[in-house]
Amino acid sequence: MERLDNCIWSQRPNTTPFPFEEVYTTQIGKVAYCVGIRFGNSQWGEFTYLIMAKVLPEKQKTLLERLSYPAELMTTREKIQIKNSLPMLGKDFVALEIYPPEKELINDANVYHLWVFSKSSFRPPFTIRGKGMQYSPQGTIVHEWMPITIDWGQKQNYKNQKFGFEACAIDILEDETDHIHFVCLPHTMSLPPELTF
């Protein structure tokens, strides 16, 4: 698969039904990528919210109109490369991919969500380089390192089976390594409301 590191992103008008502030597309080989962007603030810091999808080029127009077209699966490496290559982001930013409680799950298309923070101003209630157990006033935070090849659905199922259907977990995406930092929050620790779907 060709890499996205040096791709050229084209800004497009927002023709989707969603309130994006910016929309970008690029094409690598026989695959087109589309990213809708909003900017926000939370108690964890200012963030850039990305909704991403990848499709065959002939389906790009439909994707831009709806951003809900049943798209192609996207790997974790692709998500990190998109984060690193977008003009307003890069390697000085950390992205969160969220695995919500099962009752809050919306999973009807291969569309992916990232909340991206500057490393210098990111203030989560957990360490982003932790291992094992981290104790907090709200309960125990569990840090694991999982192979980058495990996809989103597999991690959601793993989270449900090991920590329960009410648990919330987060991938911390920084650089391309063979393992991704996976954090499971205690049931008493809620995400900031701005980081929900």
Stockholm file with secondary structure:
# STOCKHOLM 1.0

chainA/1-197         MERLDNCIWSQRPNTTPFPFEEVYTTQIGKVAYCVGIRFGNSQWGEFTYLIMAKVLPEKQKTLLERLSYPAELMTTREKIQIKNSLPMLGKDFVALEIYPPEKELINDANVYHLWVFSKSSFRPPFTIRGKGMQYSPQGTIVHEWMPITIDWGQKQNYKNQKFGFEACAIDILEDETDHIHFVCLPHTMSLPPELTF
#=GR chainA/1-197 SS CCCSTTCCCEEECCCSSSCCSEEEEEEETTEEEEEEEEEEEETTEEEEEEEEEEECGGGHHHHHHHSCSCCBCCCHHHHHHHHHHSTTCCTTEEEEEEECCGGGCCCSSSCEEEEEEETTTCCCSSCTTCCEEEEETTEEEEEEEEETTSCHHHHHHHHHHHHCTTCEEEEEECSCCSEEEEEEECTTCCCCGGGCC
#=GC SS_cons         CCCSTTCCCEEECCCSSSCCSEEEEEEETTEEEEEEEEEEEETTEEEEEEEEEEECGGGHHHHHHHSCSCCBCCCHHHHHHHHHHSTTCCTTEEEEEEECCGGGCCCSSSCEEEEEEETTTCCCSSCTTCCEEEEETTEEEEEEEEETTSCHHHHHHHHHHHHCTTCEEEEEECSCCSEEEEEEECTTCCCCGGGCC
//
